[in-house]
Amino acid sequence: MPTLALCLLCVLATAACPASAAPVRSLELAQHEELSLLFHGALQLGQALNGVYRATEARLTKAGHSLGLYGRALGLLGQEVSRGRDAAQELRTNLLEMQMEEDTLKQQAEATARALGEVAQGQQVLRESVQRLEVRLRGVWLGRARQEFEALKVTLDKTLILSGASVSPFANKDNNLGAETGTQHR
């Protein structure tokens, strides 16, 4: 549309040049008509330029509004990114703390495992000591019983020797009985 108006102005401008052979009155009318056409073309051109200006202004306003919205959206996104960075840093810090706690727990578990191993070894040593003591106690107990039995046997033999020949048939039985009892206690 603006191009058409510009072409029209050019045509009018070239047509406005007066022809020198025409009569003056008709020349004035022609000039007046040419001026009217020229003003009409200028008016149409102004209207067209005004329409273009308003359309451009509307587009620029719309673009400014959109830019404002985009600016606000970018601001919000920037805040979200900042919060995300803060959250990521907090997560890293928490992760490091958890890893440190895990290391501490691992060390405590290893120390507990070592302590339990030492306790188990101590229990094994204690068991072995108890078994050795049981064997020794059995030996001591049986040893005392044997000694008492031998002492009784010697006393019995002395008694039999002192009692003489009248008791000798019984002594042999008692000796045999004592020998059997001694073998049973062994």
Disulfide bonds with the S-S distance in Angstrom:
none
